Amino acid sequence: MAYRPTQINPDAPSDEVDATDALTQVLEYFTSSEPVSPNHRLQDTQTRRRERIDTATYGDAMTTSVLPWLPDRHLGVVATLAHADELIAQISELVFDYVTRSGDVFTIREEPNGIVSNAVVEQIAPMPRSLPLLAADAMVDLRTAIEHTLFAEVRFLNGGTLSDDQARTIEMPARNTHDDFAKWAKKLAKSKQTPSAIAQGSELFRRIEGLQPLHRAIRPDLHPLALLALHTNHAKHRTPADVAVRLAAIVDENHPPRSLNDFKSGPEAPVRVGDVIAQTPLGERVSVSLFPAIGINRPGTEDWPFLMDELDQISRWVREQAIPRLITGGDPPPEKIPAGYEIKRGHDDEREAIGLGTSVTANEKASRRFGAESARPSLVDLLLPTSSNLTRETLTAWVDQLDDDAVTERVERLKGFVTDSASMFENHKVVADLRDEALQFASKCRG
């Protein structure tokens, strides 16, 4: 994710750099965590013809075209997941506004320290109070999706009814070791109210066991289900999510990165007032850009992953692994649950509405938005020297009227750091085409 930088010594002179390399590397860096291609990000679930069949396997009406593996009794979980994605979208909007629209996130002061000058954090802009609340709500929604799916399946297998005492025995455990899971299973077996559908030895019990963090050989505590339980238990019983500002990256404007390995990542911890975040030789003016991000604490640990990454990892697992495996008992079917669909109004045909949903998650949309936000000023810097008829004001107006996808598409035409003549010629042609497009815009503005 890319953010509007806070600059140290922004007026310092810089050496001439390859703007093409800087532009493409910045965009690549801040969208590289997304495991999907640009084409996939833009691809929506297509409308399909709805055909109903009856099946003894699932016990209720199904469709062969829209999520054929999902029984009607589980349609509600798709809405729950869509609501979670909407909450994550609200979070991304708050994060975007905070780091790009609220002014500098950090206020920095210079402090001489021997032969160097320390860049010290003097002030951090306050974050919206709704941000940790929404993060907690999204986590709870995701856990709710699992619990509701399990409950609906047990109730169906139990003949469609459950007593209150039976219902209280139904839960999705999250156990990191075989011993801990065995203790949970023993407790389940002791209860006389446990429905046979979830009892040890049942098919549903096998599905529950198969989703446990204990199957992760290294660091089961980092399994998505373990993380989800950690966050939701903390949010429900103690405090909302603990979020704070992190420093995602530091970029020396005089020596822009030519590859991802050249980026200097910030510390994996919150930035605090009084922290020294950069050092420069005393008396030397160096321009450095700071890219802030929002981190979330994993309760009881010193881990502060990026908030959007944490939400994305957990929500993908719930949507693409946990729910399908709980329902089918096997590998996730090729027909994936959409990230979202229209849930703000009712539908005569819910399954048809789901078929009109989108496969693009809130995090993917946010990633492209942040990438485009970073690319806009870089496009201006790239094209400004290409024509005396282009001014910074005109180029800024041109990139601002392009939507995020249009900005990203133009940047992706450029290759990164290249040395072969063919690629350099291709980059030169792309820059010339972009220059001509900007000149046409400038001509229209002059009337």
Secondary structure, DSSP 8 states (H G I E B T S, - for coil): -----EEESTTS------HHHHHHHHHHHHHTT--S-HHHHT---------EE--TTTSS-EESSS-TTS-GGGHHHHHHHHHHHHHHHHHHHHHHIIIIISS-SEEEEEEEETTEEEEEEEEE----THHHHHHHHHHHHHHHHHHHHHHHHHHHHTTS---HHHHTT------SSHHHHHHHHHHHHH-TT--GGGSTTSHHHHHHHHTSGGG-SS-GGGSHHHHHHHHHHHHHHT-S--EEEEEEEEEETTS--SSGGG-EE--SS---TT-EEEEEETT----EEEEEEEEE--TTSS---BHHHHHHHHHHHIIIIIHHHHHHSSS--SS---SB---SS--SSHHHHHHT-BS--HHHHHHHHHHHHHHHHHHHHHHGGG-TT--HHHHHHHHHTS-HHHHHHHHHTS-SS--SHHHHHHHHHHHHHHHHHHHHHHHHHH-
